[in-house]
Amino acid sequence: MVSWFEKVFGIKPNSLKAWLNIYQQQDNEKIKKFWSDVTGIPIGNFGKSYIKPLNKDYKKNNLINGWLQGFLQNFDPKVKILYKKWGKLKDTKRPINLRKFE
């Protein structure tokens, strides 16, 4: 995106400013460094980050939850196929091995 500004408008990354929205458990400086490396915008050009306050509806690890949801959606059809294939085995009578207690 930043390279697009440079190509189309001739705006260099070092003349851009950026602000971040982060959660309380995140490390502000590490995130600024990450985005500075990705975009080419100097760390000094990042303004004060907005830190989302905690509340009762707060959900931590949103990114990880999103990855897990995507992962599970991808594998859900495969699991259903396996369940159809092997699910009948749960109804199979199995011998019970009990020790005789005297």
Summary of the structure (lengths in Angstrom):
residues: 102
radius of gyration: 26.3
end to end distance: 78.1
largest distance: 90.6
contacts: 177
relative contact order: 0.12
helix: 55%
strand: 8%
